[in-house]
Amino acid sequence: MPQTASHPRAKVAVLISGTGSNMAALLYASRRDDCPYEIVLVASNDPEAKGLRLAEAEGVATFALPHKGMKRAEHDAAMEEQVLASGAEYIALAGYMRILSPEFVSRWEGRMLNIHPSLLPKYKGLDTHARAIEAGDSHAGCSVHLVTAELDDGPVLGQTPVAIMPGDTPDTLAGRVLYAEHQLYSRMLEELVSRPYRADWLLEKVSELALSLPEAEPRESHGAPGWHTGGKSGKFFAHFNDQHHGEPHVAVLVKTDGPDELAALVERDPDVWFRPAYYGASGWAGLILNRPGVDWDHVRSWLERSWRSVAPKRLTSLIDAAEQF
Ligand code: GRF
């Protein structure tokens, strides 16, 4: 499996409708040895899209399906089927001139991004450069954003301003903005696919889950983040480990029933569980987070179980009562 120093490359499908210069920029960036993603599919709603020929020449799988005569949801479903078959975990829209159905978008939430040729939230939609020139703006630019159901509206991951020069036409400006697009897009894609391996991002995610439990509070233990419940006389129910004691793992430690259960977990799923130094002796298990495909519902349910094992009865009975409804 091709892989960077610490984790497998994320698989990315790129959807295009035209020239595909952004797709090309993403593709050539991915040729770097340490690039954290690879392009596994280039798909288009236009079989004549120039970018498809380039992808073929570079040995990347392609797919084309004209949308004419198809319902939006039907066309989206056919595209998505190919994307899933390619094994892609992320979708990069690069000049894909289709509005996607909300169902499609919501299934890829947080894993689908787009590049738009304006400094969002300015100039959503088309003719962005003409509108920026017309408005007398000093700068145009480009934005990479996560895709949500609203057109050109999701959280912005990054932007590059591009100066508007005297005498610029929409075309001359578009040409310069493209240079900026090509630099920005691969950088933002690299950043997005690397997040699930970054300790600060994982800590934020775990923290959100841990703090959603009753009377949970953040509390440091031996200089590392942890979560505690039950007030003054309470106890820790989770600890965060960022490569402690020479371990390669970023992990959350949760309470098992004891050393036997811990040993069984590690034996059954050594990619998911490990026995942490010191804590392992009292049945704390390390749930590894810096690995591909973490199931966050699984993490959530272990945090809850761990919380239950230490929370005072007055709190667990509250949860039990709530769960009956
Ligand atoms: C780019 O300007 C991009 O920002 C917009 O569509 C254009 C696509 O160009 N969404 P290309 O096909 O990547 O050359």
Residues whose N, C-alpha, C, O or C-beta is under 5 A from the ligand:
A	BS01	GRF	G18 T19 G20 S21 N22 M23 A94 G95 I115 H116 P117
